[in-house]
């Protein structure tokens, strides 16, 4: 059926090969029908949140702040070149790990004896470590401790039940220490302050004094360990420089001895030179100061106070070198390198002084090998003297530095807080309500998805492409029987839905005049018998159409039992002589419907062949001549093969689905097995819908829609 009117059907091109997922409209109907679940979920979430807030420990948080000062140039600080520190970038992230490491927290735990504090290890752990039996708090009171004890016992029971090893391989003291450390880390919070080199250490405890004591202990331990590491580092460097100084001194002595021995062997003694140890030491100091001045100038600029101070010291050294050189050599031409030069080659800085004329004359008398050896010995002796004086100065500077200089210090001590922390009770309560509400929604949708049934006509139309109406369940306490219900309640919603089925057929008639209408379902007990005879009654009583209803469900024969229970002849006898059809008809007096019953005493294994026989075709042909409509009730599609035998005799089909019971996959399977009838389905009927649920689903329509219905 290629109908295009939205009031009755959907084009067959929109048919789907499989049942699709829920649409947004489906979810809206599902939530309207199961609105109690989200409400109940929200209430349960609120109760759980209240329980959590009631038993959640109330904590106090104390904060201590540390200033980490690693921006001071240690050389400038020790030599008093700068009065103020020069700042540079400091990596503070590493200090967070140091503050939360075992090297800090374990000493604090041990010093404060937190392994014996029930807040950190629990009372049961203390009793277990002491070898005492864990008493049952439920014997004395019923409350938080009792509930915690019951939960713990239940967990231990299930662990033992599944073979979970609960015994720890650690000794009791180590276990207490690790347990305290885990609790300690959960209560500790390390954060960066408003400035880069300030660290905030916050600790939470049930006792405000204890919180402040632990926060201060962490800060103090960190500073003490930093000082110890610095002292150890200074000792290591001091020892290294001392060993290097002794080694360099011995090498310098050996080099001078070798030079003097060479001079004595080659008659070079007694000749004065312009070089002496004082000039060498002054040159070495000048070179070191110049390099430091260049480094500082690159970092903070050439006009910085530290650079200017170094330049003054360099000028003083240059003047001292000039004076000493003039005194030794008696000339004003010898000078050191330009103090304003940016950099000097190391060979020029360490080169020995030029020999005098007398020494040069004596050297020229030696052969080239002896001259080369002299220059090598002289250069080596001079270089080692410079290195020795440089190491000696560094050693003196290191010994003059105060070993107790701190890189970090406490700027704010932790004080006992006056108020408890905000336990975010409102946030917890709100989260519990939202979680419960969403869980209820998930439960409703999950239950509907697991059920996989139809609740609204829109779902049927989307999956099958056929127009669908919904029939509410009729209260059987008020109506003993449902036959001819359309006559008993002509203004009811049930009757109006049957009229919609009739209207859908009249809107789009087929060339065959749609006389033969088959009523089918996927499985038994979906209500197709009631639908069939009420539809026939509507056609006969209100449309004044001559209507015949045939019971072709030869397996159950429910229609015969309801409409013609006393019949002794019927369909089987009419098949033998179709021309005598009227002889086997039972007439309904009130509705005027003619009924062709099936008077079988037991099931016949040959019913499918009978339905597909030539006699059945002749019988339908005779009925077409005498009646306006022929309603045929056919056995369920999935159960038996009858539909495939008789479908070629039927013009249109009415497909009955039980509301909230028949699986969507089962409907799809039935339509797949009888695919030849899909295009001839005039209407799908959702039968036996719960009226209360239906009102909830359709609440968006308002109350005025039901004003025309009279049940």
C-alpha positions in Angstrom: 0.0 0.0 0.0 1.6 3.3 -1.2 -0.5 5.6 0.9 0.8 9.1 1.5 -1.7 10.6 3.9 0.0 11.0 7.3 -3.3 10.3 9.0 -3.4 6.7 7.9 -0.1 5.3 6.7 3.5 5.9 5.6 4.9 5.1 2.2 6.4 1.6 1.9 9.7 3.1 0.9 10.3 3.9 4.6 10.1 0.3 5.6 13.1 -0.9 7.6 14.7 -4.3 7.4 15.4 -4.4 11.2 13.9 -3.0 14.3 15.6 0.4 14.9 16.7 1.9 18.2 14.6 4.2 20.3 13.9 7.7 19.0 13.7 10.9 21.0 9.9 10.7 21.0 10.1 7.1 22.3 12.3 8.2 25.2 9.8 11.0 26.0 7.0 8.5 26.1 9.0 6.0 28.1 9.8 8.7 30.7 6.2 9.8 30.9 5.1 6.2 31.5 7.9 5.4 34.1 8.2 8.8 35.8 8.1 7.1 39.2 11.5 5.5 38.7 13.5 8.8 38.3 11.6 10.2 41.3 12.3 7.1 43.4 16.0 7.2 42.2 16.3 10.8 43.3 14.9 10.0 46.7 17.2 7.0 47.1 20.2 9.2 46.0 19.2 11.8 48.5 19.0 9.2 51.3 22.5 7.8 50.4 23.9 11.3 50.2 22.5 12.2 53.6 24.0 8.9 55.0 27.3 9.8 53.5 27.2 13.3 54.9 26.2 12.1 58.4 29.1 9.6 58.6 31.7 11.6 56.7 34.4 12.8 59.1 34.6 16.6 59.7 38.1 17.8 59.1 40.1 20.8 60.0 42.8 22.1 57.5 45.9 24.0 58.5 48.3 25.6 56.0 52.0 26.4 56.3 53.8 28.4 53.6 57.5 28.0 52.5 59.5 30.4 50.4 62.0 28.5 48.2 64.9 30.8 47.4 67.1 29.2 44.8 67.5 32.3 42.6 70.6 33.7 44.6 73.9 33.3 42.8 76.0 31.5 45.4 79.2 33.0 44.3 77.8 36.5 44.5 76.3 35.8 47.9 79.5 34.4 49.3 81.7 37.1 48.0 79.3 39.9 48.9 79.3 41.3 45.3 75.5 41.8 45.4 73.4 43.0 48.3 70.2 41.7 46.8 69.5 38.4 45.1 69.0 38.1 41.3 65.9 36.2 40.4 65.6 33.6 37.7 63.1 30.8 36.8 62.8 28.0 39.3 61.3 24.6 38.6 58.9 24.2 41.5 57.2 21.1 40.3 60.0 18.9 41.6 59.6 20.3 45.1 56.0 19.1 45.2 57.2 15.6 44.7 59.9 16.0 47.3 57.4 17.3 49.9 55.1 14.3 49.3 57.9 11.7 49.1 58.6 9.1 51.8 61.8 11.0 52.7 59.6 13.7 54.2 56.4 12.1 55.3 58.0 9.0 57.0 60.2 11.0 59.4 57.1 13.1 60.2 55.0 10.0 60.9 57.7 8.6 63.1 58.4 11.8 65.0 54.7 12.4 65.8 54.0 8.7 66.4 51.2 8.6 63.9 51.4 4.8 63.6 49.6 4.7 67.0 47.0 7.2 66.0 43.5 5.6 65.2 42.8 8.5 62.8 45.6 7.3 60.5 45.6 3.5 61.0 42.2 2.7 62.4 41.3 1.1 65.7 41.0 -2.4 64.3 44.6 -2.2 62.9 45.9 -1.1 66.3 44.1 -4.0 68.0 45.4 -6.4 65.4 49.0 -5.1 65.9 48.6 -5.4 69.6 47.2 -9.0 69.3 43.8 -8.0 70.7 40.5 -9.4 69.4 38.4 -6.8 67.5 35.4 -6.3 69.6 32.0 -5.9 68.0 30.7 -2.3 68.5 27.2 -3.5 67.6 27.0 -5.2 71.0 27.0 -1.8 72.8 25.5 0.6 70.3 24.0 0.9 66.9 25.3 3.7 64.7 28.2 4.6 62.5 30.8 2.3 64.2 28.4 -0.6 64.0 27.6 0.0 60.3 31.4 0.3 59.5 32.1 -2.9 61.5 29.3 -4.7 59.6 30.5 -3.6 56.2 34.1 -4.6 57.1 32.9 -8.0 58.3 30.9 -8.5 55.1 33.9 -7.6 52.9 36.1 -10.0 54.8 33.5 -12.8 54.5 33.2 -12.4 50.7 37.0 -12.2 50.4 37.3 -15.5 52.3 34.5 -17.0 50.2 36.2 -16.3 46.9 39.6 -17.3 48.2 41.0 -13.8 48.4 44.1 -13.8 50.6 43.6 -11.2 53.3 46.7 -11.8 55.4 49.5 -9.3 54.6 53.0 -10.5 54.3 54.3 -7.4 56.0 55.2 -7.3 59.7 52.7 -5.4 61.9 54.9 -2.3 62.4 55.6 -1.9 58.7 51.9 -2.4 57.9 50.9 0.3 60.4 53.5 2.6 58.9 52.4 2.1 55.3 48.7 2.4 56.3 49.5 5.7 58.1 51.5 6.9 55.1 48.5 6.2 52.7 46.1 8.1 55.0 48.7 10.9 55.4 49.0 11.4 51.6 45.2 11.5 51.2 45.1 14.3 53.8 48.1 16.2 52.4 47.7 18.9 49.7 50.7 20.7 48.1 49.9 23.8 46.1 51.8 26.6 44.4 51.3 30.0 46.1 50.4 33.3 44.5 54.1 33.7 43.5 56.2 31.1 41.8 58.6 30.3 44.6 56.0 30.0 47.4 54.7 26.6 48.3 51.5 26.0 50.4 51.5 22.9 52.6 47.9 22.0 53.7 47.0 19.2 56.0 43.6 18.0 57.1 42.8 16.3 60.4 39.9 15.7 62.7 41.9 17.6 65.4 42.8 21.3 64.5 45.9 21.3 66.7 47.1 18.1 65.1 46.5 19.5 61.6 48.7 22.6 62.4 51.4 20.5 64.1 51.7 18.1 61.1 51.7 21.0 58.5 54.6 22.7 60.4 56.4 19.4 60.9 56.4 18.8 57.1 57.8 22.3 56.5 60.4 22.0 59.1 61.5 18.5 57.9 61.8 19.8 54.4 64.0 22.7 55.4 66.2 20.6 57.7 66.7 18.0 54.9 67.5 20.8 52.4 70.1 22.1 54.8 71.6 18.7 55.4 71.8 18.1 51.7 73.5 21.4 51.2 76.1 20.7 54.0 76.8 17.3 52.5 77.2 18.8 49.1 79.6 21.5 50.5 81.6 18.8 52.2 81.8 16.8 49.1 82.9 19.8 47.0 85.4 20.8 49.7 87.0 17.4 49.8 87.1 17.3 46.0 88.8 20.8 45.8 91.2 19.9 48.6 92.3 16.8 46.8 92.6 18.7 43.6 94.6 21.5 45.3 97.1 19.0 46.7 97.4 17.3 43.3 97.9 20.6 41.5 100.4 21.9 44.0 102.5 18.7 43.7 102.3 19.0 39.9 103.4 22.6 40.0 106.3 21.8 42.3 107.4 19.0 40.0 107.1 21.2 36.9 109.2 24.0 38.6 111.8 21.5 39.6 112.0 20.1 36.1 112.4 23.7 34.7 115.1 24.6 37.2 117.0 21.4 36.5 116.9 22.1 32.7 118.1 25.7 33.3 121.0 24.4 35.5 121.9 21.8 32.9 122.0 24.4 30.1 123.6 27.4 31.9 120.3 29.4 32.0 120.2 30.2 35.7 120.9 33.6 37.1 118.8 35.4 34.4 115.9 37.5 35.5 112.5 37.4 33.9 109.6 39.7 34.1 107.2 37.0 35.4 106.6 36.1 39.1 103.9 34.2 41.1 102.2 37.4 42.1 101.6 38.6 38.6 100.4 35.1 37.6 97.9 35.1 40.5 96.7 38.6 39.7 96.2 37.6 36.1 94.2 34.5 37.0 92.0 36.5 39.3 91.5 39.1 36.6 90.4 36.5 34.0 88.0 34.9 36.5 86.4 38.2 37.4 86.1 39.2 33.7 84.3 36.0 32.8 81.9 36.4 35.7 81.2 40.0 34.7 80.4 38.8 31.2 78.0 36.1 32.4 76.2 38.5 34.7 76.0 41.1 32.0 74.3 38.6 29.6 71.8 37.7 32.3 70.8 41.1 33.8 72.4 43.7 31.5 75.8 45.5 31.3 74.6 48.4 33.5 73.7 46.2 36.5 75.3 47.1 39.9 77.0 43.7 40.1 78.7 44.2 36.7 79.9 47.7 37.7 81.3 46.3 41.0 83.2 43.6 39.1 84.6 46.1 36.6 86.0 48.2 39.5 87.7 45.1 41.0 89.1 44.3 37.5 90.5 47.9 37.2 92.2 47.5 40.6 93.7 44.2 39.6 95.0 45.7 36.3 96.6 48.6 38.1 98.3 46.1 40.6 99.6 44.0 37.6 101.0 47.1 35.9 102.7 48.3 39.1 104.3 44.9 39.8 105.4 44.5 36.1 107.1 48.0 36.1 108.8 47.1 39.4 110.2 43.8 38.0 111.1 44.8 34.4 111.5 48.5 34.7 109.4 49.2 31.7 105.9 50.7 31.1 105.3 48.8 27.9 104.3 45.5 29.5 100.6 45.3 30.3 97.8 42.7 30.4 95.0 42.4 28.1 92.5 45.2 27.6 90.0 45.0 30.6 87.2 45.9 28.2 87.7 42.9 25.9 84.8 40.5 25.9 86.8 37.3 25.8 90.4 36.1 25.8 92.0 33.0 24.5 93.1 30.6 27.2 96.6 30.3 25.6 97.1 34.1 25.9 95.9 34.1 29.6 98.2 31.3 30.6 101.3 32.1 28.5 104.5 32.8 30.5 106.2 36.2 30.4 108.6 37.0 27.6 112.2 36.1 28.4 114.8 38.9 28.9 117.4 39.8 26.3 120.1 37.9 28.2 118.0 34.8 28.5 117.0 35.0 24.8 120.7 35.2 23.8 121.6 32.1 25.9 118.6 30.2 24.4 119.8 31.0 20.9 123.0 29.2 21.6 121.0 26.0 22.3 119.8 23.7 19.5 116.2 23.8 18.4 115.2 20.7 20.4 116.6 22.2 23.6 114.8 25.5 22.9 111.5 23.7 22.3 111.9 21.7 25.5 112.6 24.9 27.5 109.5 26.6 26.1 107.4 23.5 27.0 108.8 23.3 30.5 108.3 27.0 31.1 104.7 26.9 29.8 103.8 23.9 31.9 105.3 25.3 35.1 103.5 28.6 34.5 100.1 26.9 33.7 100.3 24.7 36.8 101.1 27.7 39.0 98.0 29.5 37.6 95.8 26.5 38.1 97.1 26.1 41.6 96.3 29.7 42.6 92.9 29.4 41.0 92.0 26.3 42.9 93.4 27.8 46.1 91.1 30.9 45.7 88.1 28.7 45.1 88.9 26.6 48.1 89.2 29.7 50.2 85.8 31.0 48.9 84.1 27.8 49.7 85.4 27.7 53.2 84.3 31.3 53.7 80.7 30.5 52.7 78.3 30.0 55.6 77.3 26.3 55.5 74.0 27.1 57.3 72.7 29.4 54.5 69.1 28.2 53.9 67.6 27.9 50.4 64.0 27.8 52.0 62.4 29.1 55.1 58.9 29.2 56.5 57.1 32.5 55.9 53.8 31.4 57.5 53.4 28.8 60.2 50.3 26.6 60.3 47.9 27.6 63.0 45.0 25.6 64.4 41.9 26.5 62.2 38.9 28.0 64.0 36.3 26.3 61.7 35.8 23.0 60.1 36.3 22.5 56.4 33.4 22.9 54.2 32.4 19.3 53.5 30.5 20.4 50.5 27.3 18.9 52.0 25.1 20.7 49.5 27.2 19.6 46.6 27.1 16.0 47.9 23.3 16.2 48.4 22.8 17.7 44.9 25.1 15.1 43.4 23.2 12.3 45.1 19.9 13.6 43.8 21.2 14.1 40.3 22.9 10.7 40.3 19.7 9.0 41.6 17.5 10.8 39.1 19.8 9.8 36.2 20.0 6.3 37.4 16.2 6.1 37.5 16.1 7.4 33.9 18.7 4.8 32.9 16.7 2.1 34.6 13.5 3.1 32.8 15.1 3.2 29.4 17.2 0.1 30.1 14.1 -1.8 31.2 12.2 -0.7 28.1 15.2 -1.6 25.9 15.4 -5.0 27.5 11.7 -5.6 27.1 11.8 -4.7 23.4 8.0 -4.2 23.1 5.8 -1.6 21.5 4.2 1.1 23.6 3.1 3.7 21.1 1.8 3.7 17.5 4.7 5.9 16.5 7.1 3.0 17.3 5.1 0.6 15.1 4.9 3.0 12.2 8.6 3.8 12.3 9.5 0.1 12.3 6.9 -1.3 9.9 5.9 1.7 7.7 2.2 1.0 8.3 -0.5 3.1 9.9 -1.2 2.1 13.4 -4.0 2.6 15.9 -4.0 1.7 19.6 -6.9 -0.1 21.4 -7.2 0.4 25.2 -8.0 -2.5 27.4 -11.6 -2.7 28.4 -12.5 -3.3 32.1 -13.9 -6.8 32.1 -15.5 -6.2 35.5 -17.9 -3.8 33.8 -18.2 -5.8 30.6 -18.6 -9.5 30.9 -17.9 -10.1 27.2 -16.2 -8.1 24.4 -18.2 -9.4 21.5 -20.2 -6.5 20.0 -18.4 -4.0 22.3 -18.6 -1.4 19.6 -22.4 -1.6 19.9 -22.4 -1.4 23.7 -20.0 1.6 23.8 -20.4 3.5 20.5 -18.7 6.6 21.8 -15.7 4.9 23.5 -12.1 5.3 22.5 -12.1 1.6 21.6 -14.9 2.0 19.1 -13.3 5.2 17.7 -10.1 3.3 17.1 -12.0 0.6 15.2 -13.5 3.4 13.1 -10.0 4.6 12.3 -9.2 1.1 10.8 -12.3 1.4 8.6 -11.4 5.0 7.6 -7.9 3.9 6.6 -9.4 1.4 4.2 -11.9 3.8 2.7 -9.3 6.5 2.2 -7.3 4.4 -0.2 -9.4 1.7 -1.8 -7.7 -0.9 -4.0 -8.8 -2.2 -7.4 -10.2 -5.4 -5.7 -12.6 -3.3 -3.6 -10.9 -4.6 -0.4 -13.7 -7.0 0.2 -11.6 -9.8 1.8 -9.8 -8.6 4.9 -7.6 -10.9 6.9 -6.9 -10.4 10.6 -3.5 -11.9 11.7 -1.0 -11.7 14.6 2.5 -12.8 15.3 1.6 -15.3 18.0 -1.6 -16.5 19.8 -3.6 -14.6 22.5 -2.9 -11.1 21.1 -6.6 -10.4 20.7 -7.2 -10.8 17.0 -10.5 -12.7 17.6 -12.0 -9.8 19.5 -10.7 -7.3 16.9 -12.1 -9.4 14.1 -15.7 -9.7 15.3 -15.8 -6.1 16.6 -14.6 -4.8 13.3 -17.2 -6.9 11.5 -19.9 -5.6 13.9 -18.9 -2.0 13.1 -19.1 -2.7 9.3 -22.5 -4.4 9.6 -24.3 -2.2 12.2 -23.0 1.3 11.4 -22.0 1.1 7.8 -25.0 -1.1 6.8 -22.7 -3.4 5.0 -23.4 -7.1 4.6 -20.5 -8.7 6.4 -19.3 -12.3 6.7 -16.8 -13.4 9.3 -15.0 -16.7 8.7 -13.1 -18.6 11.4 -10.0 -19.8 9.5 -7.9 -20.5 12.6 -8.6 -24.1 12.5 -6.2 -24.9 15.3 -7.8 -22.8 18.1 -11.3 -21.9 16.7 -11.8 -19.2 19.3 -14.0 -17.1 17.1 -16.4 -20.1 16.7 -16.4 -20.6 20.5 -17.4 -16.9 21.1 -19.8 -16.2 18.2 -21.3 -19.6 17.4 -20.7 -22.0 20.2 -23.7 -24.3 19.2 -22.7 -24.7 15.6 -22.4 -28.3 14.3 -21.6 -27.5 10.7 -19.5 -24.8 9.1 -16.4 -24.1 7.1 -15.4 -27.7 6.4 -18.9 -28.6 5.1 -19.0 -25.4 3.0 -15.8 -26.3 1.4 -17.4 -29.5 0.1 -20.1 -27.5 -1.6 -19.3 -23.7 -1.8 -22.6 -23.0 -3.6 -24.5 -24.0 -0.4 -22.6 -21.4 1.7 -25.8 -19.9 3.2 -26.7 -23.2 4.6 -23.8 -23.2 7.1 -24.0 -19.6 8.1 -24.8 -18.6 11.7 -26.4 -15.1 12.0 -25.7 -12.6 14.8 -29.1 -11.0 15.6 -27.9 -7.8 17.2 -25.1 -6.8 14.8 -26.4 -8.6 11.7 -23.0 -10.2 11.1 -23.0 -13.6 9.4 -20.6 -16.1 10.9 -19.1 -19.1 9.1 -17.8 -21.2 12.1 -15.5 -24.1 12.1 -17.2 -27.0 13.9 -14.2 -29.3 14.5 -14.0 -31.5 17.5 -10.2 -31.7 17.3 -7.3 -30.3 15.3 -6.9 -31.4 11.7 -3.3 -31.9 10.4 -4.5 -31.1 6.9 -5.9 -27.6 7.6 -3.1 -25.7 5.7 -3.9 -27.7 2.5 -7.6 -27.0 3.0 -7.0 -23.2 3.2 -4.9 -23.3 0.0 -7.3 -25.6 -1.9 -9.4 -24.8 -5.0 -12.5 -25.3 -2.8 -11.4 -22.5 -0.6 -10.9 -20.2 -3.6 -14.4 -21.1 -4.8 -15.8 -20.4 -1.4 -14.3 -17.0 -1.2 -15.5 -16.3 -4.8 -19.1 -17.2 -3.7 -18.7 -15.0 -0.6 -17.5 -12.0 -2.7 -20.7 -12.2 -4.7 -23.0 -12.2 -1.7 -21.3 -9.9 0.8 -19.8 -6.5 1.0 -17.0 -7.5 3.3 -15.5 -10.9 4.3 -13.5 -10.9 7.5 -11.1 -13.9 7.9 -9.4 -14.7 11.1 -6.1 -16.5 10.3 -3.9 -18.5 12.6 -0.7 -16.7 14.0 2.1 -16.2 11.4 5.0 -17.4 13.5 3.2 -20.5 14.9 1.9 -22.1 11.7 2.2 -21.8 7.9 -1.5 -21.1 7.2 -0.9 -17.4 6.2 1.2 -18.5 3.2 -1.6 -20.8 2.0 -4.4 -18.3 2.1 -2.8 -15.0 1.6 -3.5 -15.0 -2.2 -7.2 -14.9 -1.4 -7.0 -11.8 0.9 -7.2 -8.2 -0.3 -6.0 -6.4 2.9 -4.7 -7.4 6.2 -5.1 -6.1 9.8 -2.1 -7.0 11.9 -2.8 -7.2 15.7 0.1 -6.6 18.2 -0.4 -7.0 21.9 0.7 -3.8 23.7 3.6 -4.2 26.0 3.9 -7.9 25.5 4.8 -8.9 21.9 8.5 -8.4 21.2 9.4 -6.1 18.4 11.8 -8.6 17.1 8.9 -11.1 16.9 6.8 -8.7 14.8 9.8 -8.2 12.5 10.2 -12.0 12.2 6.5 -12.5 11.4 6.7 -9.8 8.7 9.8 -11.3 7.2 8.2 -14.8 7.1 5.1 -13.4 5.4 6.8 -10.7 3.4 4.2 -11.1 0.6 1.5 -9.5 2.8 3.6 -6.5 3.9 2.4 -4.3 1.1 -1.2 -5.3 1.8 -1.3 -4.4 5.5 -4.0 -1.8 5.8 -3.5 -1.1 9.5 -1.5 -2.2 12.5 -3.4 -2.4 15.8 -1.7 -2.1 19.2 -4.2 -4.1 21.3 -4.8 -4.3 25.1 -3.1 -1.0 26.0 -3.2 0.0 29.7 -5.6 3.0 29.9 -3.7 4.6 32.9 -0.3 4.3 31.1 -1.9 5.5 27.9 -3.1 8.6 29.6 0.4 9.2 30.9 1.9 8.8 27.5 -0.6 11.1 25.9 -0.7 13.7 28.7 0.8 16.2 26.3 -2.5 16.2 24.4 -4.3 17.5 27.4 -7.7 16.5 28.9 -9.9 18.0 26.2 -9.1 15.2 23.8 -11.1 12.7 25.9 -14.2 14.9 26.0 -15.6 13.1 23.0 -15.2 9.7 24.5 -17.8 8.0 26.7 -16.8 4.7 28.1 
